[in-house]
Amino acid sequence: MKKMEILTNGLVKENPVLRLVIGTCPTLAVTTAVSNGIGMGIAATFVLICSNIVISALRKIIPDKVHIPAFITIIAGFVTIVQMVVKAYAPALDSALGVYLPLIVVNCIILGRAEMFACKNTVLDSALDGVGMGLGFTLTLVVMSAIREVLGAGSFLGIQIISTPMAILASPPGGFFVFGVLIACAVALDKKMGKKVETDPEKMGCAGCMNAAACQAAEGGDEA
């Protein structure tokens, strides 16, 4: 796979939120304000890039039987660093993101890329994958939070610009509506760019998800 293709896959073709439909919980929860979306996107991108690099570098050392616990431990280390920095320098953001900041540890995007890409590819390719997926996640958060803040709260980055906003868009139902609209736009854009949209039921849902192996391995560990 070419380096540029790896870097750009996460923007539209394999956008983690709009095409792979993972990481939806923080996406819906924190996108009530643009500042929250930017903060969560930067935090997740940092963890994604760093964890991908470390996991790729250690991929031949970590035994297959314990790679999921090892991945989570590595990811948790970088999340702890992010938490400490945010608490020290952006306490307002830390308060706004709440529990979703430490929950980056179990974010499906990060764990999924570790399992499906970083542990099978070189350090450089894994770093590029982390950058691309992180940018795609951040872009989605910013666009979604901008729509919800401007139309739902009538402001942008705290500056009031609309006197009569549609408050429902700032509520959970409004979040699901905006999320659905953005997914439809991403599918239409992907189709326009020449990629055939998957319609085979056997390849949709968990059966067609590129992160299915990671989920199954985690479930197997829980049962044990």
Phi, psi and chi 1 to 4 in degrees:
 res  aa     phi    psi   chi1   chi2   chi3   chi4
   1 MET       -  133.6 -173.9 -179.8  -67.6      -
   2 LYS   -69.7  150.3  -64.0  180.0  180.0  179.3
   3 LYS   -59.5  -43.0  -61.0  -68.3 -171.8  -68.0
   4 MET   -66.5  -35.6 -174.0   55.6   65.4      -
   5 GLU   -65.7  -40.6 -176.1  180.0   -8.6      -
   6 ILE   -62.1  -42.0  -65.4  173.6      -      -
   7 LEU   -68.1  -36.0 -177.0   62.4      -      -
   8 THR   -96.1   -9.1   57.6      -      -      -
   9 ASN   -57.0  -39.0  -95.5  -10.4      -      -
  10 GLY   -73.9  -11.8      -      -      -      -
  11 LEU   -73.6  -49.4  -62.4  179.0      -      -
  12 VAL  -131.9  -56.4  177.4      -      -      -
  13 LYS   -54.0  -46.2 -176.6  178.8  178.9 -178.6
  14 GLU  -126.4   40.0  -66.9 -177.8    9.9      -
  15 ASN   -54.4  123.5 -175.2  -74.6      -      -
  16 PRO   -60.2  -31.0   20.6  -31.9      -      -
  17 VAL   -93.7  -46.7  179.3      -      -      -
  18 LEU   -88.2  -22.0  -58.3  179.9      -      -
  19 ARG  -112.9  -41.9  -60.7  -60.5  -73.7  124.5
  20 LEU   -88.5  -16.4  -56.8 -177.9      -      -
  21 VAL    53.8   54.3 -163.1      -      -      -
  22 ILE  -127.1  158.6   53.6  178.2      -      -
  23 GLY    71.6   27.2      -      -      -      -
  24 THR   -74.9  -28.2   56.2      -      -      -
  25 CYS   -61.5  -55.4 -176.0      -      -      -
  26 PRO   -65.9  -30.3   22.3  -33.1      -      -
  27 THR   -60.8  -46.5  -61.1      -      -      -
  28 LEU   -74.0  -30.7  -68.5  168.4      -      -
  29 ALA   -80.3  -38.4      -      -      -      -
  30 VAL  -101.3   -2.1  -52.9      -      -      -
  31 THR   -89.6   30.5   51.6      -      -      -
  32 THR   -83.2  -14.0   53.7      -      -      -
  33 ALA  -145.0  143.0      -      -      -      -
  34 VAL   -60.5  -39.7  175.0      -      -      -
  35 SER   -61.3  -37.2   56.7      -      -      -
  36 ASN   -66.2  -42.5  -64.9   -9.6      -      -
  37 GLY   -63.6  -42.2      -      -      -      -
  38 ILE   -65.3  -44.9  -65.9  173.8      -      -
  39 GLY   -62.0  -46.9      -      -      -      -
  40 MET   -65.2  -39.6  174.3   60.3   78.1      -
  41 GLY   -63.6  -44.7      -      -      -      -
  42 ILE   -64.9  -43.1  -67.6  174.6      -      -
  43 ALA   -61.9  -48.0      -      -      -      -
  44 ALA   -65.9  -37.6      -      -      -      -
  45 THR   -65.0  -42.6  -59.9      -      -      -
  46 PHE   -59.4  -48.4  171.5   80.0      -      -
  47 VAL   -63.9  -41.1  174.3      -      -      -
  48 LEU   -63.0  -46.5 -174.5   55.0      -      -
  49 ILE   -65.3  -49.4  -65.0  171.1      -      -
  50 CYS   -65.1  -43.8  -66.5      -      -      -
  51 SER   -67.3  -38.3   60.4      -      -      -
  52 ASN   -61.0  -43.5  -93.0   15.8      -      -
  53 ILE   -63.0  -48.7  -69.1  173.5      -      -
  54 VAL   -65.9  -44.5  173.4      -      -      -
  55 ILE   -64.3  -40.3  -70.7  168.9      -      -
  56 SER   -64.2  -40.9  177.5      -      -      -
  57 ALA   -65.4  -30.1      -      -      -      -
  58 LEU  -102.5    8.7  -60.3  177.1      -      -
  59 ARG   -61.7  -28.2   68.2 -174.3 -173.7  -80.0
  60 LYS   -88.4   -7.1  -64.1 -178.8 -179.6  178.8
  61 ILE  -100.8  -36.8  -60.3  175.2      -      -
  62 ILE   -72.7  121.3  -59.5  173.8      -      -
  63 PRO   -63.9  146.1  -19.6   31.9      -      -
  64 ASP   -59.2  -34.5  -68.9  -20.1      -      -
  65 LYS   -68.5  -21.7  -67.2 -177.7  178.1 -179.8
  66 VAL  -122.6   19.0  -62.4      -      -      -
  67 HIS   -68.5  -34.5   63.2 -160.0      -      -
  68 ILE   -63.6  -51.2  -66.0  -63.5      -      -
  69 PRO   -59.3  -37.3  -24.4   34.5      -      -
  70 ALA   -65.8  -42.7      -      -      -      -
  71 PHE   -61.6  -45.3  -65.8  167.8      -      -
  72 ILE   -63.2  -38.4  -68.1  176.0      -      -
  73 THR   -64.1  -44.0  -58.8      -      -      -
  74 ILE   -63.2  -47.0  -67.5  169.1      -      -
  75 ILE   -61.5  -42.7  -66.5  168.0      -      -
  76 ALA   -60.8  -34.8      -      -      -      -
  77 GLY   -62.4  -44.5      -      -      -      -
  78 PHE   -72.1  -34.8  -70.7  112.4      -      -
  79 VAL   -63.2  -38.6  171.7      -      -      -
  80 THR   -61.4  -41.4  -59.0      -      -      -
  81 ILE   -61.1  -46.1  -65.8  172.8      -      -
  82 VAL   -60.8  -45.4  170.1      -      -      -
  83 GLN   -58.7  -44.7  -83.1 -171.4  -84.4      -
  84 MET   -63.6  -42.0  -65.8  173.4   67.3      -
  85 VAL   -66.2  -45.6  171.2      -      -      -
  86 VAL   -64.5  -43.0  172.9      -      -      -
  87 LYS   -61.6  -36.2  -78.1 -178.6 -180.0  -67.1
  88 ALA   -78.6  -39.7      -      -      -      -
  89 TYR  -111.6  -15.8  -63.7  101.2      -      -
  90 ALA  -141.8   65.7      -      -      -      -
  91 PRO   -60.4  -31.6   20.2  -32.3      -      -
  92 ALA   -65.7  -40.9      -      -      -      -
  93 LEU   -66.8  -40.9  178.1   61.9      -      -
  94 ASP   -58.4  -42.0  178.5   66.8      -      -
  95 SER   -67.9  -38.4  177.6      -      -      -
  96 ALA   -69.4  -40.1      -      -      -      -
  97 LEU   -76.2  -29.7  -63.7 -179.5      -      -
  98 GLY    57.7 -131.8      -      -      -      -
  99 VAL   -71.2  -17.1   70.0      -      -      -
 100 TYR   -71.5  -19.6  -64.8  100.6      -      -
 101 LEU   -70.1  -54.1 -171.7   58.4      -      -
 102 PRO   -65.1  -25.0   19.4  -31.7      -      -
 103 LEU   -72.3   -2.1  -78.5  178.5      -      -
 104 ILE   -58.6  -26.2  -68.5  176.0      -      -
 105 VAL   -53.8  -40.6  173.5      -      -      -
 106 VAL  -108.3   19.9  -70.7      -      -      -
 107 ASN   -63.2  126.9 -169.9  -55.8      -      -
 108 CYS   -61.1  -29.4  -66.4      -      -      -
 109 ILE   -63.5  -48.9  -60.8  172.2      -      -
 110 ILE   -70.1  -47.9  -62.3  172.1      -      -
 111 LEU   -66.1  -37.5 -174.3   58.2      -      -
 112 GLY   -65.1  -42.5      -      -      -      -
 113 ARG   -68.8  -32.7  -61.1  -42.7  -65.8  175.1
 114 ALA   -63.5  -44.0      -      -      -      -
 115 GLU   -74.5  -41.4  173.0   68.5   18.4      -
 116 MET   -92.5  -19.1  -61.7  -55.3  -61.2      -
 117 PHE  -128.6  -57.6 -163.4   94.2      -      -
 118 ALA   -59.9  -38.5      -      -      -      -
 119 CYS   -79.8    2.0   68.2      -      -      -
 120 LYS  -124.0   -3.1  -59.8  174.9 -177.2  177.8
 121 ASN  -131.6  172.4  -67.6  -84.1      -      -
 122 THR   -69.9  166.6   64.9      -      -      -
 123 VAL   -61.8  -44.5  172.1      -      -      -
 124 LEU   -62.8  -47.8  177.9   57.2      -      -
 125 ASP   -62.2  -39.1  -74.4   -8.2      -      -
 126 SER   -66.8  -37.9  -62.3      -      -      -
 127 ALA   -64.8  -42.9      -      -      -      -
 128 LEU   -64.0  -39.4  -68.5  174.9      -      -
 129 ASP   -62.9  -41.7  179.9   73.1      -      -
 130 GLY   -62.5  -41.7      -      -      -      -
 131 VAL   -63.8  -47.6  172.2      -      -      -
 132 GLY   -63.3  -47.4      -      -      -      -
 133 MET   -66.7  -37.8  -71.2  -66.6  165.2      -
 134 GLY   -64.4  -41.8      -      -      -      -
 135 LEU   -65.6  -40.5  -73.2  176.1      -      -
 136 GLY   -62.9  -42.0      -      -      -      -
 137 PHE   -65.4  -46.0 -179.0   54.3      -      -
 138 THR   -63.9  -43.7  -56.6      -      -      -
 139 LEU   -59.6  -43.2  179.3   62.6      -      -
 140 THR   -62.4  -44.9  -58.6      -      -      -
 141 LEU   -61.9  -43.5  -69.5  179.3      -      -
 142 VAL   -66.5  -45.8  171.2      -      -      -
 143 VAL   -62.9  -46.5  171.1      -      -      -
 144 MET   -65.6  -42.7 -173.2  169.3  173.8      -
 145 SER   -69.4  -32.4   58.7      -      -      -
 146 ALA   -65.1  -43.8      -      -      -      -
 147 ILE   -62.3  -46.1  -66.1  172.4      -      -
 148 ARG   -70.1  -36.9  -64.7 -176.6   68.0 -171.0
 149 GLU   -74.0  -44.0 -176.7  179.8   -3.8      -
 150 VAL   -68.2  -50.3  171.5      -      -      -
 151 LEU   -83.3  -27.9  -61.2 -178.4      -      -
 152 GLY   -91.2  -35.8      -      -      -      -
 153 ALA  -111.9  -12.5      -      -      -      -
 154 GLY    77.0   17.6      -      -      -      -
 155 SER  -134.4  166.3   61.9      -      -      -
 156 PHE  -139.0  116.3 -176.6   78.3      -      -
 157 LEU    55.0   38.1  -69.1  174.1      -      -
 158 GLY    86.0   -6.4      -      -      -      -
 159 ILE   -94.3  120.0  -57.7  172.8      -      -
 160 GLN   -69.5  127.2 -160.7   68.3   27.6      -
 161 ILE  -129.1  -18.0   57.3  176.1      -      -
 162 ILE  -126.9  130.8  -62.8  178.0      -      -
 163 SER   -82.7  -27.5   58.2      -      -      -
 164 THR  -126.4   77.5   55.6      -      -      -
 165 PRO   -75.4  165.3   29.6  -36.2      -      -
 166 MET   -93.6   94.0  -64.8 -179.5  -72.4      -
 167 ALA   -58.9  -24.5      -      -      -      -
 168 ILE   -62.9  -28.1 -170.3  172.8      -      -
 169 LEU   -70.7  -18.9  -68.6 -179.0      -      -
 170 ALA   -89.2   -4.1      -      -      -      -
 171 SER   -94.5  167.5   66.5      -      -      -
 172 PRO   -54.5  -45.3  -30.1   37.4      -      -
 173 PRO   -59.3  -38.3  -24.6   35.5      -      -
 174 GLY   -64.6  -35.6      -      -      -      -
 175 GLY   -62.4  -43.4      -      -      -      -
 176 PHE   -65.0  -37.9  -82.9  101.2      -      -
 177 PHE   -63.7  -48.8  174.1   76.2      -      -
 178 VAL   -63.4  -39.6  175.1      -      -      -
 179 PHE   -60.0  -45.5 -175.4   51.9      -      -
 180 GLY   -63.2  -41.0      -      -      -      -
 181 VAL   -62.8  -43.0  170.3      -      -      -
 182 LEU   -66.6  -37.0  -70.2 -179.5      -      -
 183 ILE   -63.0  -43.7  -71.5  178.4      -      -
 184 ALA   -61.2  -40.6      -      -      -      -
 185 CYS   -65.3  -40.8  -68.6      -      -      -
 186 ALA   -65.6  -40.5      -      -      -      -
 187 VAL   -64.0  -44.1  171.3      -      -      -
 188 ALA   -63.5  -41.9      -      -      -      -
 189 LEU   -66.0  -42.0  178.9   59.8      -      -
 190 ASP   -62.9  -41.0 -154.1   10.4      -      -
 191 LYS   -66.4  -39.2 -172.3  175.4 -178.4  179.0
 192 LYS   -66.6  -31.4 -172.8  174.9 -177.9 -179.9
 193 MET   -77.5   -2.6  -67.8  169.8   62.7      -
 194 GLY   105.7    1.2      -      -      -      -
 195 LYS   -90.4  127.3  176.9  177.9  170.5   58.2
 196 LYS   -70.4  129.8 -176.8  179.4  179.3 -179.7
 197 VAL   -77.0  129.8  178.8      -      -      -
 198 GLU   -68.3  126.7 -173.8   60.6   69.0      -
 199 THR  -125.1   -2.9   57.4      -      -      -
 200 ASP   -71.6  118.0 -174.6   -7.0      -      -
 201 PRO   -57.7  -31.3  -22.9   33.0      -      -
 202 GLU   -70.8  -17.4  -64.9 -177.0   -3.4      -
 203 LYS  -108.2    5.0  -65.0 -177.3 -179.7 -179.7
 204 MET  -101.2  168.0  -61.8  175.9   69.3      -
 205 GLY    69.8 -149.1      -      -      -      -
 206 CYS   -63.5  -33.8  -69.0      -      -      -
 207 ALA   -63.6  -31.1      -      -      -      -
 208 GLY  -101.8    1.4      -      -      -      -
 209 CYS   -78.3  134.3  178.1      -      -      -
 210 MET   -72.1  -11.1   63.5 -173.3  -56.2      -
 211 ASN  -102.3   10.4  -63.4  -48.3      -      -
 212 ALA   -60.4  -39.1      -      -      -      -
 213 ALA   -61.6  -39.9      -      -      -      -
 214 ALA   -65.8  -41.6      -      -      -      -
 215 CYS   -64.8  -43.3  -66.9      -      -      -
 216 GLN   -64.6  -39.1  -68.9  171.6    1.2      -
 217 ALA   -65.6  -39.2      -      -      -      -
 218 ALA   -66.8  -40.0      -      -      -      -
 219 GLU   -64.2  -39.6  -69.9  175.7    0.4      -
 220 GLY   -62.4  -38.0      -      -      -      -
 221 GLY   -66.5  -37.0      -      -      -      -
 222 ASP   -66.3  -40.3  -67.5  -21.1      -      -
 223 GLU   -66.4  -35.5  -67.4  174.4   -1.7      -
 224 ALA   -67.0      -      -      -      -      -
